[in-house]
Structures are given as structure tokens and as C-alpha cells.
Amino acid sequence: MEKRTILLIIAVILIAGTIVYLEQFSPNRSYTATSVAPGNRTAINAEKAKLYPYAKEIADPSGFVNVDNITIGSLIGKDVILVDFWTYSCINCERTIPYLNAWYAKYHDQGLEIIGVHTPEFQFEHNIDNVRMAVQKFGIKYPVVLDNNDATWDSYGNQYWPEEYLIDIDGFIVYRSIGEGDYNQTEMEIQNLLRERAQALGIQINISNTTTVPANAVSVDFSKVSSPETYFGAARNQYLGNGNQSVNGMQTLVLPGSIVSNTLYLGGTWNFTDQYAETTGINSVVFQYNAKNVYFVASAANATNVSVMVDGKPVTDIAGPDVTGGIATISDERLYQLVAGTDYGVHTLELNIPQPGLQAYTFTFG
């Protein structure tokens, strides 16, 4: 057989193997009960092993935020486990938390454990005190583990914030949900797995068949949001319109006379690092977006009053909760909501920053 033919066969085998492996982790894959007799867990697990990957343990945790310790291995055989990958400055994660809180309150006593794996996007999210403040702010009661070195993230092959994995009582990852949404489907999967748990443990328990919509849930019509997450830092500032992209260091920038949608324009002298751009004096930001809500990840060593304007006027009736009288006071390292619109559409946001030391990380939209 020719060498070229042999290499081709090897390549086909590798591709097929990769497809099979990735299919195990396909998103939103629902649990399918086996046809084995209910009491025969050994046979049931043998069938499951043909369909689902086994759960990975929490790997090299950097700390425990609101619990002394927790492991996935200690829960297998006892509980259904939901593993949620998140980070506290992520608006997509923030909008998911009300559902996680509701499920924990509703199902924890019936055998559901939720583990929040906090894998940081930005350097300030490595700080356990910052994470603790966020956990308290969001009312999170389920255990949260720090994953500062991405060890658990990598172990699961995770790619997104947020991303949820459901682990059944036997320790198999039987369902995965990427990003926001699919809340009804995820809750129904939880219910199915809790019923299987009750059967496996030989206990009688009434599992709800209704789904939950938390009072503080925020829904987004993503078909009407066309502005992308926009980073200020040099590592990912591909939407910077009036400066040198992907370049660290000082840049003095002048706002143009006309602008293009979904393009970041900065005025004044900025100091660019990989993760953020920092003001050095009186600075400004202009961005034309197509969305309803606007969020800003930022911080400042000294509290900085930022003027927020939309379509040339101080933001008032559509001001976000972090804006009062057209002013957003930036200090803590977190996400700030600048605009809480009443409908989706194209608008121009302008920020006027009066002093040095503000670190701008990203805009996100909803």
C-alpha cells in the first residue's frame, strides 16, 4: 500500500474519532433513558457509557467562595449535579443567574446540587473578594468554586460563558446548554434526572412538571441585537475605528466627523494594555449601537463620574440602574448598565470621562 494511501486512511480514522468524541459533548443533548430494567444500575451504566462521557472532577481549584470544599465525586451516586461555568462581569452569565437561583431553591431539597465554576475572563476577576461581593449581590446560595487557572474549564473542554452541564446520579454528563436561553428545556431535563435519581435510590418524591420564570429574569430578543461585544484592550480591539488595533501603549486619538455603526471611537490620549484601555486625562468614547440595553465593564482607582449621553442628550428615561442624572460613577471592577432602553434600535452612545485612571474593558449589548 502506498504511503500516501496509508496517510489518507490514518487521517480519516482521526477525523472520525474526533467527530465521535465531540458528539458526546454536543450542545443541548437530552438525556435518553435506557431500556434496561430500573434496578440493574450496573447494566444501566454500561448502556449510558456508550452514549455519554463521564463527569470530570473540579481540577486544581484556586479557592472556594462560599463553601469550605466541594467535589463532584462526593456527589455522584447521591445527587443530580448542574455545573455552571460563569464569570461575574459577564452580562450573559448575570442574566442566567436568576434561573439558577430559582432551580436551586426549588430542587435542592429534592436532590439537585449546583456548582458554579467561576472561570475569569479578566484579571480582576481572579480576586476572590470581588467574586464574593458578586455572589452576595446576585443572591447566589449554591457553592461557587474559583477556577483561576482554567483547569476545570479545560478539563470539560468548555468554550463559553455561561455554559451548563447536567450530571446524572450515575456520574454521566447527559445534557449541555450553551449561553443564555433554553431555560424550559434545561429545567425539564433537571426534572427527568431527579425522577431517575428517586427511582435509583428507591425513594418516593413528587417532582414538579412545571417550569419557572423568575420575577427578576431579563429576556433578550437576540434577533434584534446586532452589535457585537466590543473590547477596548489591545488583545481584542478589532472594532477600534480611529486608532491602531492590537497595539499596546499610548495613543492620542481624535474623534472623526462621521462614524460607522458598531465601531469604537475614542477621543484623547489612552494607554492600551492587553485587557483594557486607560484614560490619561479628559477622554471620550463614541459608539453607535443597534440594541436595547448597553453594558460597560470598567473600573477606576478613584471614583470617576462619567457623563452618559444617547443620541446627543443626557440619558434620562432610558438610564440604566448605574446611571443617575446622566452620570455613571465608575469605581469597583465590575459590569455597569448604562442604558436600559424601551425598544431595540440604532442609537449613538457618548461617554465623557473627566479624569485619568478609568480602565475600560468592554461594551456588551442586549
Beta strands, then each sheet from edge to edge (+ up, - down):
strand 1: 63-64
strand 2: 80-86
strand 3: 112-118
strand 4: 144-146
strand 5: 163-167
strand 6: 173-178
strand 7: 230-231
strand 8: 249-253
strand 9: 264-272
strand 10: 277-279
strand 11: 283-300
strand 12: 304-310
strand 13: 313-314
strand 14: 323-324
strand 15: 327-330
strand 16: 334-353
strand 17: 358-365
sheet 1: 1+ 4- 3- 2- 5+ 6-
sheet 2: 7+ 17- 10+ 9- 8+
sheet 3: 7+ 17- 11+ 16- 12+ 13-
sheet 4: 7+ 17- 11+ 16- 12+ 15- 14+
end
